[in-house]
Amino acid sequence: MTIVDATPIRTLVVEDDFRVSGIHAAYVTRVAGFEVAGQAASVAAALAAVRELSPDLLLLDVYLPDGSGLDVLRRLTDEAGGARPDAVVTTAARDVASVRSAMRLGAVGYLVKPFGAAALAERLGAYRDLRHRMDALEPGAQADQADVDALFSAARPAALPPVPAKGHSAPTLALVRDAVRAARRDLSAAEVAEATGVSRATAQRYLSYLVREGLARLELRYGTTGRPEHRYRARA
């Protein structure tokens, strides 16, 4: 069970499209342990909001009307000597240069648009768990290799199989995988179908594939009569 800190992670949503900004803000509020500190639609507004609101995390778009969201990270790093909010980059940019720049600037996540609530919840949940792991370690403590590995992997969700099986779509596979991981409990195929918008049969097929690939596990729930219900849970 995930322990949620009493102090919420204050998140600034930086997105130039006000409709998308509202959607992303609504996604954030649905994740336990997070709250929206504010919204900004430009580089200038984001910098001003960080100075005024002191958020813990930026949900940061790359394409902004007055520059790049990555410039926000660069300027905040220069101003604060590295002491700046963490950032999950959210963008339609898929080019390698943008991904590399985000990594070099210390982004803790990179989500390609469009994405759903489940995908964002997974990244935010991983980030929240990373903060909990960091807080649990004493500042002067010596971390062993297991601690270091846990910290470096906490914000990185499990990868999908490199080549989906024939008849499987990579985007749908990611959608189903994200829904199972975001739930943090066991789900039925019907519940996954409802969460993702695919048919129950499609959800069942992709869930079975995730089980075969070791990314989910099958759990049987026995009732009083009839066949046991198949439930699916993400592997840790």
C-alpha positions as CSV (number, residue, x, y, z in Angstrom):
1,M,0.0,0.0,0.0
2,T,1.3,3.4,-0.9
3,I,1.7,5.8,2.0
4,V,0.7,9.4,1.1
5,D,2.6,12.2,2.8
6,A,0.3,14.5,4.8
7,T,2.0,17.4,2.9
8,P,0.8,17.4,-0.7
9,I,3.2,17.8,-3.6
10,R,2.3,21.2,-5.0
11,T,2.3,21.1,-8.8
12,L,2.4,24.0,-11.3
13,V,0.9,23.1,-14.6
14,V,2.7,24.9,-17.5
15,E,0.7,24.6,-20.7
16,D,-0.2,27.2,-23.3
17,D,-3.6,25.7,-24.4
18,F,-6.0,26.6,-21.6
19,R,-8.3,23.6,-22.3
20,V,-5.4,21.2,-22.1
21,S,-4.1,23.0,-19.0
22,G,-7.4,22.5,-17.3
23,I,-7.5,18.8,-18.2
24,H,-4.0,18.2,-16.9
25,A,-4.8,20.1,-13.7
26,A,-7.8,17.9,-13.2
27,Y,-5.7,14.8,-13.7
28,V,-3.2,16.1,-11.1
29,T,-6.0,16.6,-8.5
30,R,-7.1,13.0,-8.9
31,V,-3.7,11.6,-7.8
32,A,-3.4,11.1,-4.1
33,G,-0.7,13.3,-2.5
34,F,-0.8,16.0,-5.1
35,E,-2.5,19.4,-5.4
36,V,-2.4,22.1,-8.1
37,A,-0.5,25.2,-7.0
38,G,-1.3,27.1,-10.1
39,Q,-1.3,27.2,-13.9
40,A,0.9,29.2,-16.3
41,A,0.7,29.6,-20.1
42,S,4.1,31.0,-21.1
43,V,7.8,31.0,-20.1
44,A,7.4,34.4,-18.4
45,A,4.3,33.3,-16.5
46,A,5.9,30.1,-15.4
47,L,9.0,31.8,-14.1
48,A,6.9,34.4,-12.2
49,A,4.6,31.6,-10.8
50,V,7.6,29.6,-9.6
51,R,9.0,32.6,-7.8
52,E,5.6,33.5,-6.2
53,L,4.2,30.0,-5.5
54,S,7.4,27.9,-4.8
55,P,5.9,24.7,-6.3
56,D,7.5,21.3,-5.7
57,L,6.9,20.0,-9.2
58,L,6.4,21.4,-12.7
59,L,4.2,19.7,-15.3
60,L,6.0,21.4,-18.1
61,D,5.1,21.7,-21.8
62,V,8.0,22.2,-24.2
63,Y,6.2,24.4,-26.8
64,L,5.2,27.7,-25.3
65,P,4.3,31.0,-27.1
66,D,7.4,32.9,-25.9
67,G,10.0,30.1,-25.9
68,S,10.7,26.6,-24.8
69,G,9.6,25.0,-21.6
70,L,13.1,23.7,-21.3
71,D,14.3,27.3,-21.1
72,V,12.2,27.5,-17.9
73,L,14.4,24.7,-16.4
74,R,17.6,26.4,-17.6
75,R,16.8,29.8,-16.2
76,L,15.5,28.4,-12.9
77,T,18.7,26.3,-12.5
78,D,20.9,29.4,-13.2
79,E,18.9,31.6,-10.9
80,A,18.7,29.2,-8.0
81,G,22.0,27.5,-8.4
82,G,20.3,24.2,-9.1
83,A,17.7,24.5,-6.3
84,R,14.5,24.5,-8.4
85,P,11.3,22.5,-8.7
86,D,11.5,19.0,-10.2
87,A,9.8,18.7,-13.6
88,V,7.8,16.2,-15.6
89,V,8.0,17.3,-19.2
90,T,4.7,17.0,-21.1
91,T,4.9,17.7,-24.9
92,A,4.1,16.6,-28.4
93,A,7.8,16.8,-29.1
94,R,9.1,13.4,-29.9
95,D,12.5,14.4,-31.4
96,V,15.6,12.9,-29.7
97,A,17.1,16.4,-29.1
98,S,14.2,17.4,-26.9
99,V,14.3,14.2,-25.0
100,R,18.0,14.5,-24.4
101,S,17.7,18.1,-23.4
102,A,15.1,17.3,-20.9
103,M,17.2,14.5,-19.4
104,R,20.3,16.7,-19.2
105,L,18.3,19.3,-17.4
106,G,17.2,16.8,-14.8
107,A,13.6,16.2,-15.8
108,V,12.2,13.3,-13.7
109,G,9.7,12.2,-16.4
110,Y,8.8,12.8,-20.1
111,L,5.2,12.2,-21.3
112,V,4.4,12.5,-25.0
113,K,1.0,14.1,-25.8
114,P,-1.7,13.1,-26.0
115,F,-1.8,11.1,-22.8
116,G,-4.5,10.0,-20.4
117,A,-5.1,10.3,-16.7
118,A,-3.7,6.8,-16.1
119,A,-0.3,7.6,-17.8
120,L,0.1,10.8,-15.8
121,A,-1.0,9.1,-12.6
122,E,1.6,6.5,-13.1
123,R,4.4,9.0,-13.5
124,L,3.2,11.1,-10.6
125,G,2.8,8.1,-8.4
126,A,6.4,7.0,-9.2
127,Y,7.6,10.5,-8.4
128,R,5.8,10.5,-5.1
129,D,7.3,7.2,-4.2
130,L,10.8,8.5,-5.1
131,R,10.3,11.5,-2.8
132,H,9.2,9.1,0.0
133,R,12.3,7.0,-0.5
134,M,14.5,10.1,-0.4
135,D,12.8,11.4,2.7
136,A,13.3,8.0,4.4
137,L,17.0,8.2,4.1
138,E,19.0,10.3,6.6
139,P,20.9,13.2,4.8
140,G,24.2,11.9,6.1
141,A,23.4,8.2,5.7
142,Q,25.5,6.0,3.4
143,A,23.2,4.4,0.8
144,D,24.1,0.8,-0.3
145,Q,23.7,-0.4,-3.9
146,A,20.1,-1.5,-3.3
147,D,19.1,2.0,-2.1
148,V,20.8,3.6,-5.1
149,D,19.1,1.3,-7.5
150,A,15.8,1.9,-5.9
151,L,16.2,5.7,-6.1
152,F,17.2,5.6,-9.8
153,S,14.4,3.2,-10.8
154,A,11.6,4.7,-8.7
155,A,10.6,7.4,-11.3
156,R,10.9,5.0,-14.2
157,P,7.9,2.8,-14.9
158,A,8.5,-0.7,-16.2
159,A,9.2,-0.8,-19.9
160,L,6.9,-2.5,-22.4
161,P,8.1,-5.4,-24.5
162,P,10.2,-4.0,-27.3
163,V,8.1,-5.6,-30.1
164,P,4.4,-6.3,-29.3
165,A,3.1,-9.6,-30.5
166,K,1.3,-9.7,-33.9
167,G,-2.1,-8.2,-33.7
168,H,-1.2,-6.0,-30.8
169,S,-0.9,-2.2,-31.0
170,A,1.9,-0.5,-29.0
171,P,-0.3,2.5,-28.0
172,T,-3.1,0.3,-26.9
173,L,-0.7,-1.9,-25.0
174,A,0.7,1.1,-23.2
175,L,-2.8,2.4,-22.4
176,V,-3.8,-0.9,-20.8
177,R,-0.4,-1.2,-19.0
178,D,-0.8,2.3,-17.6
179,A,-4.3,1.7,-16.4
180,V,-3.3,-1.4,-14.5
181,R,-0.2,0.3,-12.9
182,A,-2.1,3.5,-12.0
183,A,-4.9,1.5,-10.2
184,R,-2.5,0.1,-7.6
185,R,-4.9,-2.7,-7.0
186,D,-6.2,-5.7,-8.9
187,L,-8.7,-5.0,-11.8
188,S,-11.0,-7.1,-13.9
189,A,-10.9,-6.9,-17.7
190,A,-14.2,-5.0,-17.5
191,E,-12.8,-2.4,-15.2
192,V,-9.7,-2.0,-17.5
193,A,-12.0,-1.6,-20.5
194,E,-14.0,1.1,-18.8
195,A,-10.8,3.0,-17.8
196,T,-9.3,2.9,-21.2
197,G,-12.3,3.0,-23.6
198,V,-11.5,-0.3,-25.3
199,S,-13.8,-3.2,-25.5
200,R,-13.8,-5.9,-22.8
201,A,-12.5,-8.5,-25.3
202,T,-9.6,-6.2,-26.3
203,A,-8.8,-5.4,-22.7
204,Q,-8.7,-9.2,-21.9
205,R,-6.4,-9.9,-24.9
206,Y,-3.9,-7.2,-23.9
207,L,-4.0,-8.2,-20.2
208,S,-3.2,-11.7,-21.1
209,Y,-0.3,-10.5,-23.1
210,L,1.0,-8.4,-20.2
211,V,0.8,-11.5,-18.0
212,R,2.8,-13.6,-20.5
213,E,5.4,-10.9,-20.7
214,G,5.7,-10.7,-16.9
215,L,4.4,-7.1,-16.6
216,A,1.2,-8.1,-14.8
217,R,0.1,-11.0,-12.7
218,L,-3.2,-12.9,-12.8
219,E,-5.1,-13.3,-9.6
220,L,-8.1,-15.5,-9.2
221,R,-11.0,-14.3,-7.0
222,Y,-13.3,-17.2,-5.9
223,G,-16.9,-16.5,-5.2
224,T,-19.6,-18.8,-3.8
225,T,-20.5,-20.3,-7.1
226,G,-19.3,-20.5,-10.7
227,R,-15.9,-19.9,-12.2
228,P,-13.3,-17.7,-10.4
229,E,-13.0,-14.1,-11.6
230,H,-9.8,-13.2,-13.3
231,R,-8.2,-10.1,-11.8
232,Y,-5.0,-8.4,-12.9
233,R,-2.4,-6.5,-11.0
234,A,0.8,-4.7,-12.1
235,R,4.0,-6.4,-11.1
236,A,6.2,-4.2,-8.8
